[in-house]
């Protein structure tokens, strides 16, 4: 899952949210200096990723992209699924998406000192262009895919994946909806047991 899903699956727990968000910037166990609940958020992120990567519905989504994008298909599906979460946000949360995202940006700013350097570097761009809120729009997803493609030095060709999303929109949305219900249940159980 991508940024929005990881933030959402932190269940309004601020320190868990921080850990869940920064986890991709942390290698191995290089997080022992962080507050205990932030560490638990990193662990929760890793549980979510393992569950997601092995799930048959997610694999069905990635298989549709594999011929064109190879090992990047999983990253693309993560981004697509965040689009469907943002688009259908009111199904999952009573807090409007813009308010939820603004509160998250405030959380990052309030905890700037403990963020990894890569997160600190990305943060101004994320906030200025309001990446997470813009996941709800196809233009926002197209922009994210272009950005990730640039970071792969144009090797991934992910910028073209917006066409795959448009072509198979209903299938991807059905797969997301079915999978996400299971992921919420799984993540809640892991959160409680941390």
Buried (B, 14 or more C-beta within 10 A) or exposed (E): BBBBBBBBBBBEBBBBBBBBBBBBBBEEEEBEEBBEBBBBBBBBBBBBBEBBBEBEBBBBBBEBBBEBBEEBBBBBBBBBBBBBBBBBBEEBEEEEBEEBBBBBBEBBEEBEEBBBEEBEEBBEEBBEBBBBBBBBEBEBBBBBBBBBBEEEEEEBBBBBBBEBBEEBBEEBBBBBBEBBEEBBEBBEEBBEEB
